[in-house]
Amino acid sequence: MLILTRKLGESLIIGDKTVITVTDIKKNQIKLGINAPKNVSICREEVFEKIKKENLLSSASGVIKHLR
């Protein structure tokens, strides 16, 4: 894992087209602004994990229905 330090208003660049900027800092929380191409999916980790779990359950139920 790469760990970088950024201050308010500073950015990170990922690839050629994705920029992540620190937009606000309060106590133990930061806000990030993300500028990325429209075809790049951006999710919070907990949302991504929930989607992944639901997709696995959905595909597994399709296999069970197909076997009947």
C-alpha positions as CSV (number, residue, x, y, z in Angstrom):
1,M,0.0,0.0,0.0
2,L,1.3,3.4,-0.9
3,I,0.7,6.0,1.8
4,L,0.9,9.7,0.9
5,T,0.5,12.9,3.0
6,R,-1.7,15.6,1.5
7,K,-2.8,19.0,2.8
8,L,-6.1,20.8,2.2
9,G,-6.3,21.7,-1.5
10,E,-3.6,19.3,-2.5
11,S,-4.2,16.5,-5.0
12,L,-3.1,13.1,-6.1
13,I,-3.1,12.0,-9.8
14,I,-3.9,8.4,-10.7
15,G,-3.1,7.5,-14.3
16,D,-3.5,10.3,-16.8
17,K,-7.1,11.2,-16.1
18,T,-8.0,10.8,-12.4
19,V,-7.4,13.5,-9.9
20,I,-8.2,13.2,-6.2
21,T,-8.2,16.5,-4.2
22,V,-8.5,17.0,-0.4
23,T,-11.4,19.5,-0.2
24,D,-12.1,19.6,3.6
25,I,-10.6,18.4,6.8
26,K,-12.6,18.2,10.1
27,K,-11.4,16.3,13.2
28,N,-11.0,12.7,12.1
29,Q,-12.8,13.1,8.7
30,I,-11.6,14.3,5.3
31,K,-13.6,15.1,2.2
32,L,-12.2,14.1,-1.2
33,G,-13.1,15.5,-4.5
34,I,-12.6,13.0,-7.4
35,N,-12.4,14.0,-11.0
36,A,-12.4,10.9,-13.2
37,P,-13.7,9.8,-16.6
38,K,-17.4,8.8,-16.6
39,N,-16.5,5.2,-17.4
40,V,-14.6,4.8,-14.1
41,S,-16.7,3.4,-11.3
42,I,-16.2,5.1,-7.9
43,C,-17.7,3.6,-4.8
44,R,-17.0,3.7,-1.1
45,E,-15.5,0.4,0.0
46,E,-18.5,-0.7,2.1
47,V,-20.9,0.0,-0.8
48,F,-18.6,-1.9,-3.2
49,E,-18.5,-4.9,-0.8
50,K,-22.3,-5.0,-0.5
51,I,-22.7,-4.9,-4.3
52,K,-20.2,-7.7,-4.7
53,K,-21.9,-9.8,-2.1
54,E,-25.4,-9.2,-3.8
55,N,-23.9,-10.1,-7.2
56,L,-22.5,-13.4,-5.8
57,L,-25.8,-14.3,-4.2
58,S,-27.7,-13.4,-7.4
59,S,-25.5,-15.5,-9.6
60,A,-25.6,-18.4,-7.2
61,S,-29.4,-18.4,-7.1
62,G,-29.4,-18.4,-10.9
63,V,-27.3,-21.5,-10.9
64,I,-29.6,-23.3,-8.4
65,K,-32.7,-22.3,-10.5
66,H,-31.0,-23.6,-13.7
67,L,-30.2,-27.0,-12.0
68,R,-33.8,-27.6,-11.1
